[in-house]
Amino acid sequence: MKTESIEIVDRGRGPQLSTSRITVQDLLPYVREGATTEEIRRWIPSLTDDEIAVLKDYIRQHEQEVLRAEKEIKAYHDGLRASQPAWTRAQDHLSIEERQALLRERLAQRKAETNRADHSGG
């Protein structure tokens, strides 16, 4: 029985395992927290001990590159969030009812704008 070689490859999503879709960035938070192989397997049960070892080795050997990529990913996502209208952004501090009220208010505003445009001939 031939076993597949476990390597780090880049298929367009950044460095990832050759044997799965798990990326280096997926494992980085666990490594940063000092999680054991067993702890990582509890959170990502599809990974084998060998796959986890390859990912940990890669992170250790390419630490600066991995951390730079993490910063770039965070900046990209922050930019996406900032470009969204304020009412669509996650409102973690609001209850579901408050979020629904904001959406109802936005819908009412949109309907009012549409009605004004319809009545003004626009």
Secondary structure, DSSP 4 states (H G I P E B T S, - for coil): -PPPPP-EEESSSSEEETTSS-BHHHHHHHHHTT--HHHHHHHSTT--HHHHHHHHHHHHHTHHHHHHHHHHHHHHHHHHHHHS-GGGS--TTS-HHHHHHHHHHHHHHHHHHHHHHHHTT-
